[in-house]
Amino acid sequence: MSLLLAQLVVPITLLQDLQGTKISIGQLAEGQIFLRDGEWLTLVPVGEYVR
């Protein structure tokens, strides 16, 4: 038991985000992308995009 927990008089609740990092990418040019098993998708800033 930690020293801080030992000093508390009331129980506490901890909330943790377990979903991991989320990335907001805005709109995709074709609206959606379907990936097959084993395919890769690399996200880059608009200024670095080379077609």
Buried (B, 14 or more C-beta within 10 A) or exposed (E): EEEEEEEEEEEEEEEEEEEEEEEEEEEEEEEEEEEEEEEEEEEEEEEEEEE
